[in-house]
Amino acid sequence: MSQSKREKERNWTVRKQDQHPHGKVKSYKELAGKETKE
């Protein structure tokens, strides 16, 4: 279940990044790093 929520959040982040690739890059990078650490 946790994976589903994480995947959904990642999808949402990717979509947001696609809409604003000049402000969500940092957040997306941070999220990716956190995901990799987990």
PyMOL commands that set and color helices and strands:
alter all, ss='L'
color gray80, all
select helices_A, chain A and resi 2-19+25-37
alter helices_A, ss='H'
color red, helices_A
deselect
rebuild
show_as cartoon
